[in-house]
Amino acid sequence: MVRIFSIIVATLLAVYLILAAIFFEQDRHQSVCREVQVVVADSLEKHFVSEGDLAAWLKRVGLNPVGKPLREVNTERIEQELLKNEMIAGVEVYKTPSGLIKLVVEQKMPILRVMSVRGNYYVDNKGSVMPFSRHYVAHVPIANGYVEKELAVTDLCKFALFLQENDFWNDQIEQIYVHPDKEVELIPRVGNHRILLGTFDHFEEKLANLRLFYEQAIPKMGWEKYSIINLKYRNQIVCTKR
């Protein structure tokens, strides 16, 4: 008798669980999107895009999910559309059980600002171009002069990444000027002199030699003694006195 009772209870419980699952699945499919929640993951550091920008973008392309049944909301298509925004590095879109569509957005990280006769834009840490923003100015080294886009996303990008990862040079190099013959000149923050780098070939070695010069010669000579420090030739530093 006890066994029969246990079987009946187990059967009723199984039926209840099946019916509950069907009910909640139907309810989920019939529910409507109540709201879009946007999380800009790195908004404390960068302000290239805002929640309002992204909401307006979705409305403009006809992908605003608010008021639509959740089953009709294509999260993958929303992700693909938002990734067309040149300020965005990554985006994840998903539905919540409470009827929300949540957008988690990662902004691009600029490492260089190009202001040249060939164009004005940022270069990010992945080597892609991003436009200037009306919301925010990134405090990164500036490259100007005759900067071709191909140079900006290759050698200049590598150089800017080096600066970003090296506290000493990131604090010291303020401006990068590219001459028509592709030779590079650096403008430091400290010292009233120009640094002739030449090409970007072996730039790590050239800057290592310059740092030794700063540490060993400048304390004796002073920052004002030289107008030009030439690093164009490997293992040589040629200085021009004022």
Sequence and secondary structure as in RCSB ss.txt:
>XXXX:A:sequence
MVRIFSIIVATLLAVYLILAAIFFEQDRHQSVCREVQVVVADSLEKHFVSEGDLAAWLKRVGLNPVGKPLREVNT
ERIEQELLKNEMIAGVEVYKTPSGLIKLVVEQKMPILRVMSVRGNYYVDNKGSVMPFSRHYVAHVPIANGYVEKE
LAVTDLCKFALFLQENDFWNDQIEQIYVHPDKEVELIPRVGNHRILLGTFDHFEEKLANLRLFYEQAIPKMGWEK
YSIINLKYRNQIVCTKR
>XXXX:A:secstr
 HHHHHHHHHHHHHHHHHHHHHHHHHHHHH B  EEEEEETTTTT  S  HHHHHHHHHHTT   TTSBGGG  H
HHHHHHHTTSTTEEEEEEEE TTSEEEEEEEE  EEEEEEETTEEEEEETTS EE   SS      EEEES  HH
HHTTHHHHHHHHHHH HHHHHHEEEEEE TTS EEEEESSSS EEEEESSTTHHHHHHHHHHHHHHTHHHH TTS
EEEEE  STT  EEEE 
